[in-house]
Amino acid sequence: MYLLVGLIAALCYLNGIQGDFVHDDIPAITLNKDVLGHGPVAQVFRNDFWGTPMADLSSHKSYRPLTTLTFR
């Protein structure tokens, strides 16, 4: 039963595997230095979701270090 549910869930998203990044994926994933690994892992805990330092006035203050580490 669990295998069947898992298989159906995987099939629902199968067509999205070959898709491109869109909308906010580009700055949050493909341009984010924290995700790309261009700095130390500790920076993930000092920056917001978009890779901007939390102390910066232009920061969105969206703090999601676990998500950023997952993308990394």
Protein Blocks (a to p, Z undefined) as FASTA:
>chain_A
ZZmmmmmmmmmmmmmmmpccehjlmmmmmmmmklnopacfklmmmpcfkopafklmkbgo
iacfklmmmmZZ
